[in-house]
Each structure stands twice: as structure tokens, then as C-alpha cells.
């Protein structure tokens, strides 16, 4: 049986760390504090940007909602004026006559357009599911469908 190798005894830990160890430890502590401060600043900035985005989106939806409402109101007023003008036979004191097919087509398409405009706006205002930036909201989640 070969003799077991003998290892030199491990040095005793020094009571006080050498200057290099102190500098390394203090540098690590500073890095840790900076990392914590950067993480806190990043979190604060992220919350601030999300809040600002929500406010901007709210203002945008208010503005577009007002524009959609005004457009739909003007369109429906035009429908009513056309209907009354055809019924009375005059518009601004002048004789006014349209074929019944033209009146039906105008009223039908304008009504469908106004309803479609409101539906598009309402679906944008109140989305049905999670909206993924750059993705499609109607895509089936993985593992489902097919």
C-alpha cells in the first residue's frame, strides 16, 4: 500500500484582512449599493412612464371619442335633413326630388357606417383581452385551438 500524501497545513486566517481584501470588499459594497439604487431608480422611472402613458391614452381616447361623436351626429343630422327635404319636396326653398333607390341607398349606407364607426371606436376604447404590443389580440394562445 502506498503511503498517503501529506499536504502542508493550511495557513491560519489572519486576524485582520490585508489591504487588498479591504479595497476589494469596499468596492463590492459600493457596487451593490449602486446596483440597488439603479434598480430602485429604474422601477420608479418605469412606474412614471406607465402612468404618463395611461394619461396620454386617456386624453387621446377622449379626443377621438369627441371627434367620432361629432362626425356621427353630423352624419345623422344630414340623414334627417335629407329625409325631411324629400318628404316636403323642397330644400332651402328650391324643389328637391330624389329617386327612392337613391334615398334608400344613402340612408342604409350612412346608418351602417355610423354604427360601424361606433363599434370600431368602442372596441378600441374597451379591448376584449390582453393587448400585446406588436402582436395580434385575436391569436389563440399556444396549446389551444387547431
Number of C-alpha atoms within 10 A of each C-alpha: 3 4 5 6 6 6 6 6 6 6 6 6 7 7 6 8 10 9 9 9 11 12 12 11 12 12 12 12 12 12 12 12 12 12 12 12 12 12 12 12 12 12 12 11 12 12 12 12 12 11 12 12 12 12 12 12 13 13 12 12 15 13 12 14 16 12 12 16 16 12 14 19 13 12 16 16 12 14 18 13 13 19 15 13 19 18 11 12 14 14 14 7 8 9 11 14 14 11 8 10 9 10 15 12 11 14 18 12 11 17 16 12 14 17 13 12 15 16 12 10 16 12 10 11 15 8 10 10 8 9 11 8 7 6 8 10 14 10 8 10 8 6 6 6 7 4
